[in-house]
């Protein structure tokens, strides 16, 4: 299931600072899907965007104000909001 693959990839991202930097620097959801795939985690862009939408829906305003790039938004979708 895609959500399980997203969660597994998120755990990997949280544990690997180099991978986290790659995700944070991503220019698109497609880049994150490809990066996840290269690490053995298969999910679709649609699944990632749904997860992103759910994360945004439940976030408070201060969290949303801290999102300054697509990479930040993706990190938030993966459960790790990054603030500058």
C-alpha positions, 0 to 999 in steps of 0.5 A, a space after each residue: 500500500 502506498 501509505 505504508 511505503 510513504 511511511 517507510 520512506 519517511 522513517 528512512 529520511 528521518 534517519 539519514 541526513 543526506 537523504 533528508 537534504 535531498 528531499 528538502 532540496 527536491 523541486 517536485 513531487 516527482 523527484 521525491 517519488 523517484 528518490 524513494 523508488 531508488 531506495 526501494 519504496 514504491 508510491 505514486 505522486 498522487 499518494 504523496 500529494 494526498 499525504 501532503 494535503 492531509 498534513 497541510 489540512 491538520 497543520 496550524 498556521 504557524 507550521 504553514 508559515 514555516 514552509 518556504 519551499 517545495 522541499 519544506 512542504 514535502 518534508 512536512 508531508 513526510 512528517 518532519 516540518 523543517 523550519 529555517 
